[in-house]
């Protein structure tokens, strides 16, 4: 009795989780991208720019959870586009200390890139 109730609850929870993830991904892909997204500069190092800036957020490095939840990207270009979108959504106008690192794919899924960087507002 207990196991069948547990399996039913686990199935409902898992279905809800998958459904909400699919809905979120569909909603994000339907949103128009701001025109200024492509104009956001992305620098690999702070030394690459002499401009003064204010740090808004360090993406994918602020928590121990980043060990398990960082997104993977197929290419560097895809990661740069995603970081530019994050910068726009957070009110930033630049990305510094941007870097990508190869991580092995799970279950034979090939190699993906794990990237991090800092969203800034240039002054």
C-alpha positions as CSV (number, residue, x, y, z in Angstrom):
1,X,0.0,0.0,0.0
2,X,2.7,2.5,1.0
3,X,4.9,1.7,-2.0
4,X,2.1,2.1,-4.5
5,X,1.2,5.5,-3.0
6,X,4.8,6.5,-3.0
7,X,5.2,5.5,-6.6
8,X,2.0,7.4,-7.6
9,X,3.2,10.5,-5.8
10,X,6.7,10.2,-7.3
11,X,5.2,9.8,-10.8
12,X,2.9,12.8,-10.4
13,X,5.8,14.9,-9.1
14,X,8.1,13.8,-11.9
15,X,5.5,14.5,-14.6
16,X,4.9,18.0,-13.1
17,X,8.6,18.7,-13.1
18,X,9.0,17.7,-16.7
19,X,5.9,19.6,-17.8
20,X,7.0,22.8,-16.0
21,X,10.5,22.5,-17.6
22,X,9.0,22.1,-21.0
23,X,6.6,25.0,-20.5
24,X,9.4,27.2,-19.3
25,X,11.7,26.3,-22.3
26,X,8.8,27.0,-24.7
27,X,8.0,30.3,-23.1
28,X,11.6,31.4,-23.2
29,X,12.0,30.5,-26.9
30,X,8.9,32.5,-27.9
31,X,10.1,35.7,-26.2
32,X,11.6,38.3,-28.6
33,X,15.2,39.1,-27.9
34,X,16.0,42.8,-27.2
35,X,17.8,44.5,-30.1
36,X,20.7,45.6,-27.8
37,X,21.6,42.0,-26.9
38,X,24.1,41.7,-29.8
39,X,25.8,45.0,-28.8
40,X,26.8,43.7,-25.3
41,X,30.6,43.2,-25.2
42,X,32.0,40.0,-23.8
43,X,35.6,40.0,-22.5
44,X,37.6,37.0,-21.5
45,X,39.6,39.1,-19.0
46,X,39.2,42.3,-16.9
47,X,42.5,43.4,-18.5
48,X,40.8,43.3,-22.0
49,X,38.9,46.5,-21.1
50,X,40.1,49.7,-19.5
51,X,36.5,50.8,-18.7
52,X,35.3,51.2,-15.1
53,X,32.4,48.9,-14.2
54,X,30.1,47.8,-11.4
55,X,29.6,44.1,-10.8
56,X,26.0,42.9,-11.0
57,X,26.3,39.2,-10.7
58,X,28.8,36.4,-11.2
59,X,27.0,33.7,-13.2
60,X,27.4,30.0,-12.2
61,X,30.1,30.5,-9.6
62,X,28.3,32.0,-6.6
63,X,27.1,28.8,-4.9
64,X,28.1,25.2,-4.2
65,X,25.0,24.3,-6.2
66,X,26.9,25.4,-9.3
67,X,28.7,22.1,-9.1
68,X,25.5,20.3,-10.1
69,X,23.3,22.9,-11.9
70,X,25.5,24.8,-14.4
71,X,24.0,24.8,-17.9
72,X,26.0,23.2,-20.7
73,X,26.4,24.7,-24.1
74,X,27.0,23.1,-27.5
75,X,29.3,25.9,-28.7
76,X,31.1,29.0,-27.4
77,X,28.8,31.2,-29.6
78,X,25.7,29.7,-28.0
79,X,27.2,30.5,-24.5
80,X,28.1,34.0,-25.5
81,X,24.5,34.6,-26.7
82,X,23.1,33.2,-23.5
83,X,25.4,35.4,-21.4
84,X,24.4,38.5,-23.4
85,X,20.7,37.6,-22.7
86,X,21.5,37.2,-19.0
87,X,23.2,40.6,-19.0
88,X,20.2,42.3,-20.6
89,X,17.7,40.6,-18.2
90,X,19.8,41.7,-15.1
91,X,20.3,45.3,-16.3
92,X,24.0,44.9,-17.3
93,X,25.7,46.1,-20.4
94,X,28.8,43.8,-20.4
95,X,30.3,40.5,-19.5
96,X,33.9,40.1,-18.2
97,X,36.0,37.2,-17.1
98,X,34.1,35.0,-19.5
99,X,35.4,31.5,-20.0
100,X,34.3,28.1,-21.2
101,X,35.6,24.7,-20.2
102,X,34.9,21.3,-21.7
103,X,32.9,18.9,-19.5
104,X,32.2,15.3,-20.5
105,X,28.6,14.5,-21.4
106,X,26.5,12.3,-19.2
107,X,25.5,8.9,-20.5
108,X,27.6,9.2,-23.7
109,X,26.1,12.5,-24.6
110,X,29.3,13.9,-26.0
111,X,31.3,16.9,-24.8
112,X,29.6,20.1,-23.7
113,X,30.9,23.4,-22.6
114,X,30.4,24.8,-19.1
115,X,30.9,28.5,-19.0
116,X,31.0,31.3,-16.4
117,X,31.5,35.0,-16.3
118,X,30.6,38.2,-14.6
119,X,27.7,40.4,-15.6
120,X,28.7,44.1,-15.2
121,X,27.4,47.6,-15.8
122,X,30.0,49.8,-17.4
123,X,30.1,53.3,-16.0
